[in-house]
Amino acid sequence: MKGTLEIKDLRVQVEGKEILKGVNLTIHPGEVHAMMGPNGSGKSTLAYTIMGHPKYEVIGGDILFEGKSILGLSPDERAKKGIFLAMQYPVAVPGVTLANFLRASVSAVRGYGKGSGNGRTGSVGSHLMPMREFRRELKENMARLKMDISFASRYLNDGFSGGEKKRAEILQMAMLKPKIAVLDETDSGLDIDALRIVADGVNSLIGPDLGVLVITHYQRLLNYIKPHFVHIFYRGKIIQSGGPELALMLEEKGYEWITEEFGG
């Protein structure tokens, strides 16, 4: 069960309205799953529920990670267990550099500070990853993602283009080294060049120890990030699953057939 995410008959409501109506999905390490569907079908609700956003109330079913329910865990506790969400609309944080944000995030997830057993408690900055170690990892990952090191000194998402915001999300993913990564419409707002750069970054991180859920409307992202499994999401549940050919069928037929077959 190591690194496996299991979603069992998950039902979720937002402000009293049921959005997810019985979702079942299992993602094993090394697998790339694509979730496709029209606007308003509940794909982003699923992403935020996996991460533990308090706005989304689970009214049935369960989410298991490595065999144990995570419904009682806060978002930061889920992150520490190895779950990561790349958001569709990353928030700008003026005054906080990307480097400082990453150092704080990585330190929290890896358990630096009191009770971590690293022998550095009691000194100034002891809750943070040692600067030399952090800089080495940051430079290695930025080189891996073909990012200029000066990018790290900019304020987090402040004035970033759409492509820069998404690249910053993938850099966070590289630094945090999750076991499960949920990419919520990473292609949203990207031109073809930015899409290719972001997809190349994701592909450089995919491996046997990482399970990935890619949420998207369009086949074009899947031309670069190759899924093992494709799921069609509609009206709060998965209505069809298959291989990469399912995404190609959606590209050809669009989503109209779904409303005709399953109701509008």
Backbone as CSV, one residue per row, in Angstrom:
resi,resn,N_x,N_y,N_z,CA_x,CA_y,CA_z,C_x,C_y,C_z
1,MET,0.815,-1.217,0.000,0.000,0.000,0.000,0.853,1.273,0.000
2,LYS,2.174,1.130,0.056,3.036,2.302,0.131,2.814,3.228,-1.063
3,GLY,2.483,4.506,-0.763,2.304,5.509,-1.797,0.996,5.420,-2.564
4,THR,0.084,4.535,-2.166,-1.174,4.345,-2.890,-2.288,5.217,-2.326
5,LEU,-2.992,5.901,-3.207,-4.151,6.714,-2.841,-5.417,5.997,-3.295
6,GLU,-6.358,5.792,-2.365,-7.617,5.123,-2.683,-8.786,6.038,-2.333
7,ILE,-9.623,6.303,-3.309,-10.834,7.097,-3.099,-12.013,6.140,-3.217
8,LYS,-12.791,6.054,-2.136,-13.861,5.061,-2.077,-15.227,5.711,-1.899
9,ASP,-16.053,5.600,-2.937,-17.440,6.069,-2.905,-17.546,7.467,-2.280
10,LEU,-16.678,8.364,-2.673,-16.571,9.687,-2.053,-17.720,10.603,-2.464
11,ARG,-18.378,11.137,-1.446,-19.459,12.103,-1.658,-19.111,13.383,-0.897
12,VAL,-19.231,14.513,-1.589,-18.807,15.795,-1.021,-19.837,16.866,-1.345
13,GLN,-20.092,17.729,-0.362,-20.984,18.850,-0.599,-20.276,20.171,-0.296
14,VAL,-20.763,21.211,-0.971,-20.255,22.564,-0.764,-21.452,23.469,-0.519
15,GLU,-21.479,24.087,0.655,-22.583,24.979,1.037,-23.929,24.290,0.854
16,GLY,-23.989,23.033,1.264,-25.237,22.284,1.241,-25.577,21.623,-0.086
17,LYS,-24.780,21.867,-1.130,-25.049,21.273,-2.441,-24.077,20.133,-2.694
18,GLU,-24.609,18.957,-2.995,-23.749,17.801,-3.249,-23.079,17.935,-4.612
19,ILE,-21.740,17.869,-4.621,-20.967,18.024,-5.856,-20.390,16.684,-6.308
20,LEU,-19.737,15.970,-5.391,-19.221,14.645,-5.709,-20.220,13.602,-5.255
21,LYS,-20.559,12.662,-6.143,-21.682,11.768,-5.898,-21.288,10.299,-5.996
22,GLY,-20.170,9.968,-5.351,-19.726,8.582,-5.336,-18.546,8.350,-6.254
23,VAL,-17.387,8.906,-5.901,-16.177,8.780,-6.722,-15.336,7.612,-6.220
24,ASN,-14.926,6.765,-7.151,-14.036,5.641,-6.832,-12.819,5.706,-7.748
25,LEU,-11.636,5.721,-7.144,-10.402,5.831,-7.919,-9.231,5.365,-7.070
26,THR,-8.337,4.590,-7.664,-7.113,4.161,-6.984,-5.917,4.532,-7.837
27,ILE,-4.931,5.190,-7.221,-3.705,5.598,-7.906,-2.524,4.953,-7.189
28,HIS,-1.787,4.124,-7.906,-0.611,3.455,-7.357,0.653,4.235,-7.728
29,PRO,1.733,4.057,-6.987,3.000,4.694,-7.356,3.406,4.325,-8.785
30,GLY,3.927,5.313,-9.506,4.366,5.079,-10.876,3.281,5.246,-11.921
31,GLU,2.026,5.425,-11.491,0.917,5.576,-12.429,0.597,7.040,-12.682
32,VAL,0.233,7.344,-13.936,-0.253,8.669,-14.305,-1.698,8.524,-14.760
33,HIS,-2.600,9.159,-14.028,-4.031,9.144,-14.354,-4.440,10.524,-14.849
34,ALA,-5.232,10.566,-15.898,-5.789,11.829,-16.391,-7.284,11.851,-16.119
35,MET,-7.763,12.965,-15.573,-9.185,13.155,-15.308,-9.692,14.257,-16.237
36,MET,-10.623,13.898,-17.124,-11.138,14.853,-18.092,-12.648,14.977,-17.942
37,GLY,-13.166,16.152,-18.291,-14.600,16.363,-18.205,-14.943,17.818,-18.423
38,PRO,-16.209,18.114,-18.700,-16.619,19.496,-18.960,-16.551,20.364,-17.703
39,ASN,-16.646,21.676,-17.906,-16.679,22.614,-16.784,-17.829,22.288,-15.841
40,GLY,-17.575,22.443,-14.531,-18.641,22.256,-13.556,-18.940,20.814,-13.217
41,SER,-18.106,19.883,-13.658,-18.386,18.465,-13.404,-17.891,18.003,-12.040
42,GLY,-17.032,18.814,-11.389,-16.576,18.467,-10.047,-15.122,18.062,-9.951
43,LYS,-14.365,18.237,-11.024,-12.957,17.791,-11.044,-12.119,18.545,-10.009
44,SER,-12.257,19.868,-9.967,-11.483,20.660,-9.002,-11.945,20.401,-7.574
45,THR,-13.235,20.122,-7.406,-13.739,19.760,-6.081,-13.026,18.505,-5.577
46,LEU,-12.837,17.541,-6.461,-12.119,16.328,-6.086,-10.691,16.657,-5.664
47,ALA,-10.018,17.525,-6.429,-8.635,17.892,-6.114,-8.530,18.532,-4.737
48,TYR,-9.399,19.496,-4.458,-9.334,20.207,-3.179,-9.759,19.325,-2.015
49,THR,-10.653,18.384,-2.271,-11.064,17.455,-1.216,-9.918,16.517,-0.860
50,ILE,-9.188,16.048,-1.857,-8.027,15.196,-1.593,-7.029,15.925,-0.699
51,MET,-6.885,17.236,-0.928,-5.896,18.009,-0.168,-6.439,18.477,1.173
52,GLY,-7.761,18.383,1.393,-8.321,18.713,2.701,-8.801,20.136,2.867
53,HIS,-9.193,20.799,1.774,-9.725,22.164,1.875,-10.984,22.148,2.751
54,PRO,-11.039,23.009,3.777,-12.171,22.969,4.724,-13.521,23.346,4.121
55,LYS,-13.520,23.984,2.953,-14.776,24.370,2.308,-15.562,23.158,1.832
56,TYR,-14.859,22.059,1.575,-15.476,20.880,0.975,-15.771,19.841,2.056
57,GLU,-17.046,19.580,2.275,-17.486,18.694,3.356,-17.748,17.288,2.835
58,VAL,-17.015,16.335,3.372,-17.208,14.933,2.995,-18.428,14.393,3.730
59,ILE,-19.419,13.925,2.976,-20.660,13.422,3.574,-20.818,11.913,3.365
60,GLY,-19.827,11.299,2.721,-19.875,9.855,2.530,-18.602,9.349,1.891
61,GLY,-18.292,8.081,2.131,-17.109,7.485,1.555,-15.840,7.828,2.323
62,ASP,-14.690,7.594,1.687,-13.416,7.772,2.390,-12.301,8.032,1.386
63,ILE,-11.214,8.610,1.891,-9.968,8.741,1.138,-8.878,8.081,1.966
64,LEU,-8.252,7.069,1.398,-7.198,6.350,2.099,-5.859,6.639,1.437
65,PHE,-4.844,6.863,2.245,-3.488,6.990,1.732,-2.607,6.010,2.489
66,GLU,-1.983,5.131,1.738,-1.179,4.052,2.314,-1.979,3.242,3.326
67,GLY,-3.258,3.008,2.966,-4.116,2.143,3.752,-4.844,2.775,4.908
68,LYS,-4.605,4.076,5.173,-5.237,4.741,6.318,-6.033,5.974,5.857
69,SER,-7.182,6.183,6.493,-8.016,7.330,6.152,-7.286,8.630,6.472
70,ILE,-7.410,9.610,5.571,-6.808,10.924,5.809,-7.865,12.001,6.030
71,LEU,-9.127,11.593,6.149,-10.196,12.592,6.264,-10.056,13.455,7.511
72,GLY,-9.459,12.915,8.571,-9.304,13.686,9.799,-8.052,14.547,9.834
73,LEU,-7.273,14.540,8.746,-6.015,15.272,8.717,-6.182,16.643,8.065
74,SER,-5.446,17.623,8.570,-5.434,18.965,7.988,-4.599,18.947,6.704
75,PRO,-4.718,19.987,5.861,-3.922,20.023,4.624,-2.416,19.897,4.871
76,ASP,-1.894,20.553,5.919,-0.448,20.458,6.161,-0.043,19.050,6.595
77,GLU,-0.930,18.369,7.318,-0.638,16.985,7.720,-0.640,16.062,6.502
78,ARG,-1.534,16.331,5.570,-1.565,15.532,4.337,-0.311,15.791,3.505
79,ALA,0.127,17.044,3.489,1.352,17.379,2.761,2.553,16.648,3.354
80,LYS,2.599,16.578,4.687,3.711,15.891,5.345,3.714,14.399,5.038
81,LYS,2.546,13.843,4.742,2.472,12.425,4.398,2.887,12.161,2.949
82,GLY,2.947,13.255,2.146,3.415,13.084,0.776,2.389,13.379,-0.298
83,ILE,1.363,14.169,0.020,0.339,14.527,-0.956,0.542,15.984,-1.366
84,PHE,0.490,16.252,-2.661,0.771,17.589,-3.190,-0.312,18.000,-4.176
85,LEU,-0.711,19.275,-4.115,-1.681,19.830,-5.057,-1.078,21.029,-5.766
86,ALA,-0.990,20.957,-7.098,-0.624,22.107,-7.918,-1.927,22.792,-8.308
87,MET,-2.124,24.004,-7.829,-3.414,24.676,-7.974,-3.609,25.286,-9.360
88,GLN,-4.868,25.376,-9.762,-5.202,25.979,-11.043,-4.908,27.480,-11.029
89,TYR,-5.200,28.119,-9.897,-4.984,29.558,-9.771,-4.114,29.839,-8.546
90,PRO,-2.788,29.715,-8.667,-1.894,29.965,-7.536,-2.017,31.406,-7.032
91,VAL,-1.954,31.577,-5.725,-2.142,32.882,-5.094,-0.814,33.636,-5.047
92,ALA,-0.873,34.957,-5.316,0.308,35.809,-5.213,0.533,36.191,-3.747
93,VAL,1.799,36.190,-3.318,2.152,36.567,-1.951,3.263,37.628,-2.015
94,PRO,2.897,38.912,-2.188,3.905,39.971,-2.257,4.714,40.036,-0.959
95,GLY,6.016,40.248,-1.090,6.877,40.373,0.078,7.533,39.078,0.516
96,VAL,7.083,37.962,-0.034,7.676,36.654,0.290,8.314,36.087,-0.971
97,THR,9.614,35.917,-0.965,10.269,35.390,-2.154,9.949,33.912,-2.335
98,LEU,10.050,33.481,-3.574,9.817,32.070,-3.878,10.782,31.186,-3.094
99,ALA,12.041,31.630,-2.978,13.035,30.843,-2.246,12.667,30.701,-0.780
100,ASN,12.261,31.801,-0.140,11.896,31.743,1.280,10.659,30.878,1.494
101,PHE,9.702,30.996,0.580,8.500,30.166,0.664,8.853,28.683,0.547
102,LEU,9.709,28.367,-0.416,10.104,26.974,-0.617,10.870,26.432,0.577
103,ARG,11.750,27.240,1.150,12.528,26.774,2.300,11.611,26.479,3.486
104,ALA,10.633,27.370,3.714,9.687,27.152,4.812,8.832,25.914,4.557
105,SER,8.375,25.743,3.316,7.519,24.600,2.971,8.261,23.283,3.112
106,VAL,9.453,23.223,2.532,10.246,21.996,2.591,10.602,21.664,4.038
107,SER,10.955,22.685,4.816,11.317,22.458,6.222,10.147,21.886,7.002
108,ALA,8.938,22.420,6.756,7.752,21.946,7.467,7.422,20.509,7.087
109,VAL,7.462,20.208,5.799,7.106,18.874,5.322,8.110,17.824,5.806
110,ARG,9.375,18.198,5.864,10.408,17.238,6.276,10.604,17.168,7.783
111,GLY,9.930,18.067,8.522,9.954,17.966,9.973,11.154,18.573,10.653
112,TYR,11.705,19.632,10.093,12.802,20.320,10.778,12.272,21.050,12.013
113,GLY,13.118,21.181,13.022,12.719,21.908,14.221,12.408,20.975,15.374
114,LYS,11.619,21.465,16.311,11.336,20.747,17.546,10.731,19.382,17.264
115,GLY,11.329,18.382,17.862,10.802,17.022,17.741,11.226,16.302,16.483
116,SER,12.040,16.965,15.650,12.428,16.316,14.397,13.606,15.370,14.562
117,GLY,14.317,15.512,15.698,15.454,14.639,15.933,16.673,15.009,15.122
118,ASN,16.702,16.263,14.600,17.841,16.636,13.775,18.941,17.335,14.566
119,GLY,18.717,17.547,15.881,19.766,18.091,16.724,20.000,19.572,16.569
120,ARG,19.047,20.272,15.853,19.272,21.684,15.623,18.281,22.571,16.365
121,THR,17.498,22.014,17.262,16.527,22.811,17.978,17.218,23.737,18.959
122,GLY,16.536,24.864,19.224,17.042,25.779,20.235,17.861,26.924,19.690
123,SER,18.183,26.934,18.394,18.938,28.028,17.804,18.071,28.800,16.828
124,VAL,18.506,30.024,16.513,17.753,30.853,15.585,17.672,30.148,14.234
125,GLY,16.435,30.081,13.674,16.252,29.433,12.385,16.329,27.924,12.441
126,SER,16.282,27.348,13.640,16.450,25.906,13.780,15.299,25.123,13.175
127,HIS,14.161,25.801,12.961,13.017,25.126,12.373,13.126,25.059,10.851
128,LEU,14.196,25.637,10.292,14.364,25.668,8.849,15.482,24.730,8.397
129,MET,15.332,24.254,7.189,16.364,23.449,6.557,17.659,24.274,6.463
130,PRO,18.819,23.708,6.769,20.075,24.453,6.673,20.219,25.115,5.305
131,MET,20.623,26.392,5.284,20.650,27.173,4.058,21.524,26.535,2.982
132,ARG,22.693,26.017,3.357,23.584,25.433,2.352,22.924,24.235,1.669
133,GLU,22.299,23.399,2.473,21.616,22.208,1.934,20.447,22.612,1.048
134,PHE,19.679,23.621,1.510,18.527,24.090,0.740,18.968,24.673,-0.604
135,ARG,19.979,25.540,-0.591,20.448,26.157,-1.829,20.929,25.113,-2.830
136,ARG,21.611,24.092,-2.337,22.090,23.041,-3.231,20.924,22.340,-3.921
137,GLU,19.906,21.964,-3.135,18.739,21.293,-3.714,17.967,22.211,-4.657
138,LEU,17.846,23.477,-4.261,17.104,24.431,-5.091,17.788,24.597,-6.445
139,LYS,19.094,24.779,-6.454,19.829,24.952,-7.702,19.728,23.705,-8.571
140,GLU,19.819,22.542,-7.949,19.721,21.291,-8.706,18.355,21.159,-9.378
141,ASN,17.301,21.470,-8.628,15.953,21.324,-9.186,15.633,22.396,-10.209
142,MET,16.125,23.614,-10.014,15.885,24.667,-10.997,16.623,24.357,-12.294
143,ALA,17.818,23.787,-12.187,18.547,23.377,-13.387,17.797,22.250,-14.098
144,ARG,17.260,21.337,-13.316,16.491,20.210,-13.858,15.272,20.693,-14.620
145,LEU,14.648,21.763,-14.107,13.454,22.321,-14.731,13.772,23.448,-15.708
146,LYS,15.061,23.671,-15.949,15.530,24.696,-16.892,15.018,26.091,-16.503
147,MET,15.159,26.414,-15.217,14.751,27.703,-14.689,15.974,28.497,-14.276
148,ASP,15.968,29.799,-14.580,17.061,30.665,-14.159,17.004,30.853,-12.650
149,ILE,18.167,30.818,-11.990,18.215,30.897,-10.533,17.650,32.209,-10.016
150,SER,17.673,33.270,-10.830,17.141,34.571,-10.395,15.639,34.518,-10.137
151,PHE,14.977,33.539,-10.726,13.532,33.364,-10.546,13.188,33.168,-9.065
152,ALA,14.076,32.541,-8.308,13.829,32.227,-6.901,13.798,33.467,-6.021
153,SER,14.375,34.567,-6.478,14.414,35.790,-5.665,13.197,36.674,-5.877
154,ARG,12.314,36.305,-6.781,11.095,37.090,-7.025,10.024,36.751,-5.992
155,TYR,9.113,37.701,-5.750,8.027,37.464,-4.808,7.080,36.414,-5.377
156,LEU,6.593,35.551,-4.518,5.815,34.383,-4.917,4.594,34.751,-5.760
157,ASN,4.631,34.392,-7.028,3.536,34.576,-7.995,3.153,36.036,-8.224
158,ASP,3.882,36.976,-7.642,3.547,38.398,-7.766,4.046,38.921,-9.109
159,GLY,3.115,39.209,-9.989,3.480,39.667,-11.319,3.919,38.561,-12.258
160,PHE,3.753,37.316,-11.841,4.136,36.187,-12.683,3.151,36.043,-13.849
161,SER,3.660,35.621,-14.982,2.776,35.227,-16.081,2.131,33.892,-15.727
162,GLY,1.153,33.476,-16.536,0.510,32.187,-16.284,1.506,31.049,-16.309
163,GLY,2.413,31.091,-17.278,3.423,30.039,-17.380,4.385,30.032,-16.207
164,GLU,4.770,31.232,-15.729,5.681,31.324,-14.594,5.031,30.793,-13.322
165,LYS,3.744,31.065,-13.128,3.039,30.551,-11.949,3.033,29.026,-11.953
166,LYS,2.769,28.452,-13.117,2.696,26.995,-13.186,4.086,26.362,-13.029
167,ARG,5.115,27.041,-13.525,6.479,26.526,-13.347,6.886,26.589,-11.875
168,ALA,6.430,27.640,-11.183,6.710,27.741,-9.750,6.032,26.604,-8.992
169,GLU,4.829,26.207,-9.413,4.139,25.084,-8.792,4.920,23.780,-8.992
170,ILE,5.444,23.586,-10.207,6.198,22.368,-10.492,7.520,22.365,-9.728
171,LEU,8.110,23.555,-9.527,9.327,23.639,-8.711,9.020,23.234,-7.272
172,GLN,7.869,23.669,-6.743,7.458,23.238,-5.396,7.344,21.720,-5.348
173,MET,6.751,21.153,-6.368,6.592,19.702,-6.440,7.955,19.017,-6.435
174,ALA,8.905,19.571,-7.179,10.247,18.990,-7.231,10.934,19.044,-5.877
175,MET,10.754,20.153,-5.148,11.412,20.319,-3.861,10.756,19.478,-2.769
176,LEU,9.431,19.346,-2.813,8.711,18.636,-1.752,8.757,17.117,-1.920
177,LYS,9.025,16.663,-3.143,9.153,15.219,-3.415,7.949,14.421,-2.901
178,PRO,6.748,14.736,-3.381,5.559,14.019,-2.898,5.484,12.589,-3.420
179,LYS,4.580,11.827,-2.812,4.300,10.474,-3.283,3.086,10.468,-4.216
180,ILE,2.190,11.443,-3.983,1.018,11.630,-4.838,0.948,13.107,-5.221
181,ALA,0.861,13.395,-6.517,0.739,14.774,-6.987,-0.552,14.930,-7.777
182,VAL,-1.352,15.915,-7.389,-2.591,16.244,-8.098,-2.356,17.559,-8.832
183,LEU,-2.472,17.544,-10.153,-2.245,18.736,-10.972,-3.594,19.228,-11.486
184,ASP,-4.094,20.289,-10.868,-5.436,20.793,-11.188,-5.367,21.785,-12.341
185,GLU,-5.670,21.300,-13.543,-5.693,22.110,-14.762,-4.414,22.938,-14.903
186,THR,-3.304,22.239,-14.842,-1.994,22.870,-14.995,-1.853,23.574,-16.340
187,ASP,-2.610,23.143,-17.339,-2.528,23.742,-18.669,-3.368,25.000,-18.813
188,SER,-4.153,25.348,-17.789,-5.066,26.491,-17.882,-4.296,27.792,-18.109
189,GLY,-4.652,28.514,-19.165,-4.066,29.818,-19.436,-2.687,29.803,-20.051
190,LEU,-2.204,28.636,-20.485,-0.857,28.548,-21.030,-0.865,28.519,-22.557
191,ASP,0.070,29.257,-23.172,0.250,29.113,-24.612,1.055,27.840,-24.859
192,ILE,1.248,27.502,-26.120,1.827,26.203,-26.445,3.266,26.074,-25.962
193,ASP,4.038,27.173,-25.996,5.424,27.111,-25.538,5.492,26.909,-24.031
194,ALA,4.674,27.667,-23.284,4.653,27.524,-21.825,4.152,26.143,-21.434
195,LEU,3.172,25.637,-22.178,2.640,24.297,-21.909,3.729,23.239,-22.045
196,ARG,4.527,23.356,-23.074,5.591,22.383,-23.309,6.635,22.434,-22.191
197,ILE,6.980,23.643,-21.766,7.979,23.806,-20.709,7.477,23.196,-19.398
198,VAL,6.219,23.489,-19.049,5.640,22.956,-17.812,5.531,21.432,-17.885
199,ALA,5.069,20.920,-19.025,4.936,19.469,-19.184,6.285,18.777,-19.096
200,ASP,7.313,19.376,-19.674,8.658,18.801,-19.582,9.103,18.733,-18.119
201,GLY,8.754,19.775,-17.345,9.093,19.769,-15.923,8.401,18.647,-15.182
202,VAL,7.123,18.454,-15.451,6.371,17.366,-14.815,6.971,16.015,-15.200
203,ASN,7.271,15.845,-16.487,7.817,14.578,-16.962,9.159,14.256,-16.313
204,SER,9.936,15.292,-16.002,11.234,15.058,-15.374,11.088,14.543,-13.943
205,LEU,9.900,14.731,-13.347,9.658,14.315,-11.964,8.932,12.974,-11.859
206,ILE,8.264,12.577,-12.931,7.514,11.318,-12.914,8.472,10.136,-12.807
207,GLY,8.134,9.224,-11.910,8.973,8.047,-11.714,8.224,6.963,-10.960
208,PRO,8.890,5.881,-10.623,8.225,4.727,-10.003,7.686,4.979,-8.602
209,ASP,8.140,6.054,-7.944,7.689,6.335,-6.574,6.636,7.432,-6.500
210,LEU,6.203,7.932,-7.656,5.249,9.039,-7.689,3.996,8.654,-8.462
211,GLY,2.840,8.819,-7.821,1.564,8.671,-8.501,1.036,10.040,-8.864
212,VAL,0.482,10.206,-10.066,0.064,11.522,-10.550,-1.390,11.481,-11.034
213,LEU,-2.153,12.498,-10.628,-3.499,12.715,-11.159,-3.494,14.051,-11.888
214,VAL,-3.651,13.999,-13.207,-3.678,15.201,-14.039,-5.126,15.532,-14.374
215,ILE,-5.584,16.695,-13.940,-6.948,17.136,-14.223,-6.893,18.148,-15.363
216,THR,-7.638,17.891,-16.436,-7.583,18.775,-17.591,-8.865,18.681,-18.404
217,HIS,-9.100,19.724,-19.201,-10.221,19.692,-20.152,-9.802,19.110,-21.491
218,TYR,-8.522,19.290,-21.817,-8.102,19.115,-23.195,-7.040,18.036,-23.389
219,GLN,-7.069,17.429,-24.559,-6.104,16.421,-24.956,-4.707,17.013,-25.091
220,ARG,-4.603,18.308,-25.393,-3.300,18.875,-25.759,-2.245,18.667,-24.666
221,LEU,-2.628,18.761,-23.385,-1.664,18.519,-22.309,-1.188,17.072,-22.337
222,LEU,-2.088,16.165,-22.698,-1.767,14.747,-22.695,-0.921,14.340,-23.900
223,ASN,-0.703,15.284,-24.817,0.274,15.049,-25.885,1.686,15.073,-25.321
224,TYR,1.846,15.738,-24.174,3.165,15.896,-23.563,3.320,15.051,-22.288
225,ILE,2.273,14.990,-21.476,2.283,14.137,-20.283,1.456,12.901,-20.611
226,LYS,2.096,11.784,-20.788,1.416,10.580,-21.262,0.778,9.816,-20.101
227,PRO,-0.554,9.713,-20.074,-1.216,8.985,-18.992,-1.266,7.478,-19.260
228,HIS,-1.293,6.720,-18.167,-1.550,5.280,-18.276,-3.056,5.013,-18.316
229,PHE,-3.811,5.881,-17.595,-5.256,5.710,-17.492,-5.932,7.058,-17.705
230,VAL,-7.092,7.038,-18.354,-7.893,8.250,-18.578,-9.294,7.997,-18.043
231,HIS,-9.809,8.969,-17.297,-11.146,8.865,-16.712,-11.985,10.063,-17.163
232,ILE,-13.237,9.798,-17.541,-14.163,10.870,-17.881,-15.012,11.168,-16.655
233,PHE,-15.002,12.422,-16.240,-15.697,12.868,-15.032,-16.890,13.718,-15.447
234,TYR,-18.061,13.384,-14.917,-19.262,14.124,-15.299,-20.292,14.064,-14.176
235,ARG,-20.808,15.225,-13.827,-21.836,15.346,-12.802,-21.459,14.640,-11.510
236,GLY,-20.205,14.832,-11.103,-19.782,14.388,-9.788,-19.308,12.964,-9.663
237,LYS,-19.056,12.291,-10.777,-18.560,10.916,-10.687,-17.825,10.527,-11.966
238,ILE,-17.062,9.448,-11.880,-16.388,8.901,-13.058,-17.394,8.049,-13.817
239,ILE,-17.610,8.392,-15.089,-18.597,7.658,-15.880,-17.965,6.688,-16.859
240,GLN,-16.651,6.851,-17.111,-15.972,5.935,-18.021,-14.465,6.006,-17.789
241,SER,-13.802,4.875,-17.874,-12.354,4.814,-17.719,-11.753,3.976,-18.837
242,GLY,-10.513,4.294,-19.179,-9.843,3.546,-20.222,-8.391,3.955,-20.320
243,GLY,-7.794,3.695,-21.468,-6.406,4.067,-21.705,-6.316,5.398,-22.424
244,PRO,-5.140,5.748,-22.933,-4.932,7.029,-23.621,-5.868,7.253,-24.804
245,GLU,-6.352,6.161,-25.396,-7.255,6.298,-26.544,-8.552,7.007,-26.177
246,LEU,-8.924,6.956,-24.890,-10.149,7.615,-24.444,-10.019,9.134,-24.577
247,ALA,-8.847,9.662,-24.295,-8.605,11.097,-24.443,-8.676,11.505,-25.908
248,LEU,-8.167,10.659,-26.787,-8.218,10.955,-28.217,-9.658,10.949,-28.719
249,MET,-10.457,10.058,-28.173,-11.870,10.019,-28.544,-12.580,11.295,-28.117
250,LEU,-12.253,11.788,-26.908,-12.842,13.044,-26.442,-12.419,14.211,-27.322
251,GLU,-11.173,14.190,-27.750,-10.672,15.251,-28.630,-11.465,15.281,-29.930
252,GLU,-11.810,14.114,-30.407,-12.535,14.007,-31.680,-14.020,14.327,-31.530
253,LYS,-14.641,13.807,-30.465,-16.091,13.926,-30.322,-16.529,15.090,-29.440
254,GLY,-15.599,15.639,-28.614,-15.998,16.676,-27.679,-16.790,16.086,-26.527
255,TYR,-17.513,16.955,-25.814,-18.255,16.515,-24.632,-19.773,16.443,-24.863
256,GLU,-20.233,16.821,-26.036,-21.679,16.844,-26.285,-22.305,15.467,-26.133
257,TRP,-21.582,14.446,-26.585,-22.135,13.091,-26.527,-22.394,12.647,-25.093
258,ILE,-21.596,13.226,-24.153,-21.766,12.864,-22.740,-23.127,13.336,-22.243
259,THR,-23.474,14.587,-22.563,-24.768,15.121,-22.104,-25.923,14.382,-22.794
260,GLU,-25.698,13.957,-24.011,-26.757,13.217,-24.720,-26.962,11.835,-24.113
261,GLU,-25.835,11.191,-23.745,-25.921,9.808,-23.237,-26.248,9.759,-21.746
262,PHE,-25.714,10.714,-20.969,-25.870,10.649,-19.517,-26.779,11.739,-18.963
263,GLY,-27.321,12.578,-19.826,-28.236,13.611,-19.366,-27.532,14.924,-19.093
264,GLY,-28.235,16.039,-19.345,-27.642,17.369,-19.160,-27.856,17.887,-17.758
